[in-house]
Amino acid sequence: MNKYITHLRLLCLSLFLLLSISPISASSHSKDGKLDIQEILFGHINDSYEWHITDIGGHPVVLPLPIIVKSSTGFHVFLSNQFSEKHDPKGNRQGPYGLYISGSESNKDKICEQVDGKEVRPLDISLTKSAVVLFINAIVMLLCILIPAQWCKKHKPSDPAPKGFVGLMHMFIMSVYDDVIKATLGEKADKYAPYLLTCFFFIFISNLMGIIPFPPGGGNVTGNITITFFLALCTFIVTNVTGTKEYWKEIFWPDVPTWLKVPVPLMPFIEFFSILTKPLALMIRLFANMLAGHAIALSLTCTIFIMFAINSAAGSLMTVASVAMSVFMMLLELLVCYIQALVFTMLSAVFISLSNIQHAEHEESK
């Protein structure tokens, strides 16, 4: 029985790798017959108005997304497949209502229109790939939380522990709560646990969905700096809004020699600057790690096409090496998905704990 399970796992892994490589087509990302590596990397990492799935027979399989804009002629709602697949001499993709996806450097891949001979961007609230994936990840997270919660409503604490998916989620939630949140915040853990657990599971699910190469996955949400900025901003608000008087005293009037505070407020300036650097570190760390993981995985796949462009023998040898390295990177990415979610949650808990310091605690620390 174990032998068949092992074969099934290998088959699933091979299918997953095949689907990981299939969205990358040398024919759809080429310039003058040459492979455009930059287009491949940024095309699969950046946000877009359509969801490119794969290429079949040289034809792209694309899922159109809703376009919602308010231009100079009013509100317009239509699907992204109404934009032309071909670029005009200026690099634009023409669409309806005088709108087009710009190819200019200043508005690259953004919806624009011509007003009085000038290129302007209308109010754009379209559901892009990142926005759609964001909604999907939120729904998955709600299911992961609400299904165990529903079980808890129907059972007593004295009942046997749940099994299957509910048991897995219980173990996962209690692991993060006991080892990270409660260990850092102590008695105040229950107050901040809902926010911190939400952060952990949203980041973890988004990271996992990002490495799945086909819908509903494939969206690099946590590799988008606007998403990590919002998450860091939430931690910044929670940290400073719930901060105690002692916390603010340590910032604007720390226990240092007076000449370091007046007439030149050197230490208060440094302490206040640290308030901004903490969420900035959270934002950059998560964004950079997830973006780098996607870029490395795509680069390893691109080496196959590069070597085949040289000769078939080199391409065949590189295929074996590239697939082996891709397997390693995929396994490493699974670990990084968990670690980055845990690190963001742990640092958020530490920052919140530091902002909730009490005077008695401060005296004891001396």
N, C-alpha and C positions, 0 to 999 in steps of 0.2 A: 504493500500500500504506500509506504514511504517513497518507494522508487517512482511510482506514478505521480505522486505529489511533487517530487523534485523535477520531473520532466515537465509537469504543468507550469511550475514556476519559471523554468527556463524558457518555455514557450511564451509565457506572458511577458517576460523581460525582453525577449527578442522582438515581440510585436510592439512593445513600448518603444524600443530603440528605433525600429523601422518607422513608426509614426513620428518619432522625434526628428528623423532625418527627412521624411517626406515633405514637410512644408517648405524645405529649402530646395529650390530648383535653380539649376545653373542657367536655364534658358530664360527664366523670368527675372533674373537679377544680373543682366549682362549689359555691357556697353560695347558696341561694335564687335560683338562676339567674344568679349573678354569678361570674365567673372568679376562682378563688382562687389568686393567683400564688404566695403563700407555700407553699401545699400542693403546687403543681407543683414548685417549686424543691427543697424539702426532701424531697418524696416520691421524687424521682429521685436525690438525693444521699445521703440517709440510708440506713442498713441496714434490712432488712426480713426478715420470715419467709416471704415469697413473692417470686417474680420476675415483676413486671409487664412484659409484653412490648409490648402495644399494645391498642387498643380497636377492635372491629369491630361496626358497627351499634349503638354505645352499650353494648356488652357487653365488659368487660375480658377480655383473654386473659392468663391468669396461670399460671405454672409453679409448682405447689406444691412446697414443700421439707420435708425431714424435721424434725419437732419431737421433741426428746429432753429430757424434764424429769423431775426427781425432786421430786414434790410431797408433801404430807402423807399422800397415799394410796399412795405408792410410785412406781416408775419407770413412765413412759408414753412410748410411741413411736407417732406417727401423723403424717399429712401436714397441712400448714397449711391445706388446703382444707376441713378439718373445722371451722374457725372460721367463724362467720357473716360474710357480706359486709356485713350491715347492723349499724348501731350501735344499742344500746339507749338509753333516756333519759339514762343516765350516760356515754354515749360509749364503752361497752365492746363488744367483739365476742366473743360467747359461743362457747365451745368444749366439747369433751368433758371428762369427769373433773372437772368443777367448775372448769376453767381458762378463762381469757379473756384477750384482749389489752386491756390497760387503756387508758382514755382520760383518766385523771387526769393532772394536771400533774407529779406526782412520779414516776410510772411510765409515762409516755407511750409507747405502742406496745410495751410490754413484757408478757410473759406473767405473769399474776398469779393468785392464788386467794384466797378468803376463809377465814381461820382465826380463830375466836373473834370474828367480826365485824370483823376488821381485814384490810386488803389487804396481802398479803405476796407476795414474789417467790420462787418455788421455785428449786432448782438447775437452771439452764438451760444445756444444752450443745447446743442445736439448731444445725443447719447452716443458718445464715442466708445471705442473698444474698452478703454479703462473704466468708463462709467458703467458699462454693462457688466463687466467682470466684477466691479465693486458691488453691484446689487446681487449678483450670483453668490459672491463670497459671504455677503451679509445674510442671505437666506440660508446658506449652508451652516453658518455659525449659529443662527437662531434655532435650526433643527438640532444641532449638537447640544444646545443648552436646554431647549424646551422639552425634548423627548425625555431626558433624565429627570427634569423637573416634574413632568407629568407622572413619572413612575414614583417619585418621592411623595407626591400628593396622595397616591393610592395605597401607600405602604407605611408601616410604622418603623421607627428606628430599630425595634427588636426583631423585625422580619429578617429572613436570610438575605445576604448580599445579592444584588442583581448579577446576572450573567450577560454575556454577549456585548452588544454595543453599549447598552446602558451601564454595565459593569465597567467597561473600558473607560467611558467618560467619567464615571465616579472616581475611578483610580487616578485619572489624568487631572481632574479638578482638584482633588484632595492633595495630590502631589505638589501642584503649583501653590496651593493655599498654605499647606503646612511648611514646605521647604523654602518658599520664597516670601510670600506675603506675611504670614504669621511670624516667621523667623526674623523679619525685618521690622515690622510695625508693632508686634506684640499685642497689647490689649486693644489697640486701635485697628487691628487687622480687619474686623468685620465692617468697619466704616468705609474702608477703601477697597475692600475685596471685589465688589461688583465692577468698579472701574478697571482695576488691574487685571482681573480675569477676562474682562471684555477685550482689553488691549492684547493680552496673550493669545487668546483664541482667534481674534481677528487677524493678527499678524501671522500666526502659525498656519491658519487655513489659507490665507492669501499667498503665503510662501509656497505651500504645497500645490495650490491650484496653478501657481505660476510655472511650475516645472512640468505640468501635464501639457503635452504638445497639441492637444486637440480640444475643441469646445466640450464642456463649459470651461475648461482650463485654458492655459496659454497666455493669459493676460499678466503682464509683469507689473502688478499693482504696487507692491512694496519696492519695486525698482523705479518708481515714479516719485520724484522728490516732492511733488505737491502733496502726495498722500502721507509721506513720512513727516513732512512739515506740519500737517494738520494733527497727526498723532502726537508729535512733540509739543505742539501748541496746547493740546488738551492737558498734557502732563504739566506744562508750564502754568496753566491757569489753576489746575487743582492744587499744585504745590504752593503757589503764592497767595491764592485766595484763602486757603485754609491754614496759612502760616500763623504762628503764635506771635505775641508781642516780643517774646525773647528772640525769636528768629529775626524779626525786623530790627531789633536793637543790635544784634550781632552784625547786621549789615551796615546800618547807618551810624552806629556808635559802638564799635567793637571794643573789647577789653585790651587795648594796646596803649602805649604811651601817647599822651595828649598831642605831642608835636607831630604824630602821624595822622592826626585827625583835623587839627586846626593849626595855622590858618589855611593850609593846603590839605583838603580832604583826600589824602592819598589812599588810606586803607578803605574808607567808605566807597571810593570810586572802584577799587579793585573788587571789593565784595559785591557791589552792585553789578559790575561787569560779569561776575561769575554767575549771576542769576540768568543771564542771557546765554552764556556759553554752555550751560548744562543741557537745555533743550536742543541747542545747536548740535551738540555732540550726539544726542539721541537721533536726531534727524539724519545727519551725515553717515553715522555708523550703519544704520539699517539700510539706507539707500545705497551706499557704496558696496556693501557686501552682497546684496541681492542683485544689483546691476552687474557686478563683476562676475558673479556666478553664471548668469545668463550669457554674458559676453564670451566667457571662456568656453562654455558648452557649445555655443554656435561656432566659435573659432575652430574648435577641434573638428567639427563636422565639415567646415569649409575647406579644411586641408585636403579632404578627399577629392573635391572638385579641382583644387589647385594642382594636385599631383597628377590627376588624370589629364589635365590640360598639357602636362609635360610629356608623359607617355603612359601607356596602359600598365606596364610592369610596375612603375613607381606608384601609380594609383592603386593597384591591387595590394601592394605591400602596405601602403598608407591606410587603406581601408581597414585592415586587420588592426593596425596600431591605433587608428582613430576610434574604432568601435570599442576597443579595450579601454582606452583612456576615457571615452564617453561614459562607459559603465562605471568607472571609478568616480568620475565627476558627478554622475547622477546620484550615486550612493553618498558622496560627500555633500551634495546639495540637500539631500534628505536630512542629514545631520545638521547642516547649517540652518535649514528651515526652523528646526527646533531650538537651536542655540540662540539664534538672533531674536526669536520671540521671547525666549527666557531672559536674555540679557536686557532687552528693552523693558520688560516687566520688572526685573530685579532693580535696575537703575532707577526706574520711576518710583518704586517702593522706597529706595534709599533716599531719593530727593524729597519725597513726601515725609519720610521719617525725620530728616534733618530740619524740615520746616515746622515740625510739630514739637520741637524741643521745649521743655518746660524749665522754669527757673530752678526748680529743685534738682532736676536732672543735670542742669548745667553746673550747679554747685558741686554735685557729687562727682562729676567728671573731672573737676579740679583736684 
